[in-house]
Amino acid sequence: MPNNLVNYGVTDNGIAIIELISDSDGKPLTEGKTSVNTYTREMWEDIDKAILNARFDDDVSVILLTGHGEKFFSAGASIKYLNSVSPRYKYFFCLHANETLSRLEQTPKLVIAALNGHTVGGGLEIAMAADIRIALKGNFQIGLPEVALGVLAGTGGTARLSRLVGKARAMEIMVTGRKFSFEEAKEMDLVHDLYDSMTLDEFRQDILDYAGQFTLPLAAAKAIGNIKRSVQSGIEIPLEYHLALERELQSDLFQSEDAKEGIASYVERRTPRFSGK
């Protein structure tokens, strides 16, 4: 069995895969243990490193987050681990998670979360930092049940869920701590799509096929990155400043080789081949 907490690899067409892999205590998976993909400080360090590797790799156009195994995307933080550390340590633990997920959101590459199983607590908090969430149909649950432990969803849960589904719905979900189906999550646009794949391997291949449309040379990766920067940064500022940011990002694209190729291919009625430059 692997001893790492995060598997990282890059496909030939430029999709960086970040796979969470741990047991219920957040330890490396061993024979006979179920992959629950809970996290500890060590896993966050590995996730952070993987994000940076993908960010600095010019061959990577898309980042794909998923969990190992057939039952869980992630069950969130290891409760046993958190019970063993001080309140001050817990604060810095949450701060590190905030910084890591913010780094993911600020990376100008498309991030897709492939929800291959239960996505609860901190697992949902990780998924909400992705740009697109696609789930596997099945008897799986999603939610933020932290209130049952006497705490809140403190690694981005209250902030991101309210922005994604609205204040009232987010409040109801978090104060009840209820877990619900992927189908209900799709109805509220928390999940963008549901795949009725026959097996886990088929689901992963379906996700890779979907992600492939956003890779070079098929897609203008630089434009996708700038779209993400405009939406991610602009949504928090007044409209006039957002429009100014949008113009600057567009000006940057107008000078790119991809814009020249895209416009030329349209005029010449041919399929564009983008370079990401």
N, C-alpha and C positions, 0 to 999 in steps of 0.2 A: 504494500500500500504506500502511497506517496506520503512524505513527511512535511510537505509544505501546506500552508493554509490558503494559498491562492495559486491557481494554475494560470499562467500567462503564455499566450502564443499569438502569432500573427499569421493569418491565411495568405495564400499567394496573391489574392486580390486586395489585400490591405485592410482586413478586418481584424482588429485587436480583440482577442477574447480574454476576458477576466472572469475566471470561474472560482467561486467561493467553495471551500471544501474543509469541513471540520465536523467534529462530533457535537453532542449536546453541551459539552463543557468548553467548547471553543478550542479543543486540542486537535492535533493532526489525526486524521481518520485511521483507525486500526481495524484489523479483521474482526468482523462480527458487529461492528458499530454502525448505526444508521447515520447517514450524512444529513445533519440538521443545519449545518452551515451557520452556527452561532459565531459571534465574534468577540474577540478580546483586543487588548491594545496591540498585540502582535499581529493579528489579522489586519487591523487598520493600517499598521505600518506597511504591510505587504500590499494592501489595496492602494495606498498612496504611491508606493513605488511603481506599481503597475500603471497607474494613471499617468505618472510622469514619463514612464517609458513610452506610452502611447502618444502622449502630447509631443514629445521631441522627435518621434519617428516620422519623417516626411513621407514614408511609404504607407502610413496608416491614415485612412480616411474615416473609418467608423470604429467606435468602441462598443463592444457587446458585453453586457454584464449578465451572468447567469449563475445558477447554483449547481453543485454536483449532486447527482443522485436523482431519484424518481419521486421524492416526497416534498422536498423543501427548496424554495429559492433561498430563503434565509429566515430563521426564527428570531433574528435580532441578537441582542447582547446576551452573553452567557450570564445568567442570574447568579450561578455559583461563583463566577469570577467577580462580579460586582459586589457580592456579599462579603468578599474577602479583602476589599480595599476600603480606604477611608473616604469620607465625604469629599475632602479636598481632592483626592485622587480621582474620584468620580467626576468632579467638575472638569478637571483637565482632560479626562477621558472623553467627555462630551465635546469639549473644545476641539480636541484633535479630530473627532468625527465631523464636526461642523466645518473645519478647515479642509478636510479631505473631500467632502462632498461639494463644498464651494469650488474647490479646484476642478472637480469633475464638471460642474456647471459652467465654469469659466473657460474650459478648454474648447477652442473653436473647432470641434469635430463632433459629428453627430453621435449621440450616445443612445443605445437601444438596450432596454432591460428585457430579457427573456425570462418570464416568470414560469419556471418549470414545476412549481409546487407551491405549498403554503408560503405566504408572504406576509409575515406578521411582525409587529413591533418595529425594531430597527431594520428588519428586512424590507418593510415597506418604506421606511425612511431612506434607505439606499435607493430603492426603485424610483422614488419620487424625484431624485436628483437627475434621473435620465430624461432625455428629450421625448422618447417614445417608449411606451410599455406594452408589450404583447404577451398574453398569457396562454397557457395550455389549458384547454377545456378538461375539466375533471372535478372530482370531489375535493376541491381545495378551498382554503379560506384566506382572507386578506383582512387586515385591520390593525388598529393601534390600541391594544388592550392594557397599556401601561397603568391606567388609573386603578386597576385591580391590585397593583403593587404599591399604591399610594404615591405614585409619581406621575409625571407627564411624559409625553413623547419628546425627549429632550435632545435628540440629535437631528433636529430639523422638522420633526413631525408636525408641531402646531403651526409652524410658519409655512411649510410647503403645502400641507393638506388644505388649509384655508384658502390659499391662492389657487389651488387646482380645482376645488369643488365648491368654494364659497364658504362664507363664515358660518351660516346656520347649519349646513349639512356637516361641516367639519366639527362643529361643536357637538352635534348629536352623536357622531361616530366616536369622538374621543371621550366624552363624559360617560357614555354607556359602556365604552370599551368593547362593544360588540364586534364580532368577526362575521364577515359576510362573503358571499360567493364572488367569483370573478365576473359572473354574469351581471350582478348588481353593480360591481365596480365599473363595468363597461357602460352601464346605463348612466352613470354619473361622470363619465369621461375620465375616470381615474385610470382605467385601462383602455387603451386605444383599440385593441382588436383581440379576438379570441381565435386560436387555431385549433381545429378539430383534428389534430394529428393522431395517427394510430399508435405510435410509439414515441418514447422520449427522443430516440435517435432521429426519427422523422421530424419531430418538432424542431430539433436543433438545425436540421438541414433546411427546413422551411424558413427558419429565422435567418440563416445564412444567405439563402436565396433572396429573401426580402432585403436584407442589408446590402447585398451585392449591387443593387441599383444605385446606391449612393457612393460607390467607389469609382476611382479613376480606372480607365479613361471615360467611363460611361457618364459620370456626373461631375459637375463643376464643384469640386470639394472646397475650393477657396470661397466660392459664393455661399455654399452651405454654411461654412464657418462664420462668414460675416452676417448671414441671416441670424444665426444663433447668437452672435455677439449683440446684434441690434435688439433682438427680442429679450435676451437675458438681462442685459444692462439697462435697456430703455424702459422696461416695464415698471421700474422703480423710480423713474424721474418724471417731471412734468412733460406734457406732450411736446411743447416747443423745443425742449432740450433733446427729447427722443428724436424728433425730426432732424435736428442738427446732427446728432450722432448718425442717423440713417444716411444723411447726405455725405458725411465724411467716409463712411464705409462704402457707399456707392462709388464715390470718387476713387477710392482705392481700387475697387473692382474695375472701373472704367479703364484703368491703366494696366490691367493684368493681361497676360497672354490668354487666359481662359476666356475673357470677354471678347478679345479679338477673334478667337477661334469660334466662339458661340455665334457671334454676329455674322462672321464670314460663312460659316456652315449653313446658317439660315438663308442667306442671300444665294448661296451656291446650291441650295437644296440637297444637302448631304448630311450624314450623321456626324456630329461633332466628336472630336477626340480631345478630351481635356487633359491638362498636365498638372493642374493644381498650382500653377504659377501665375 
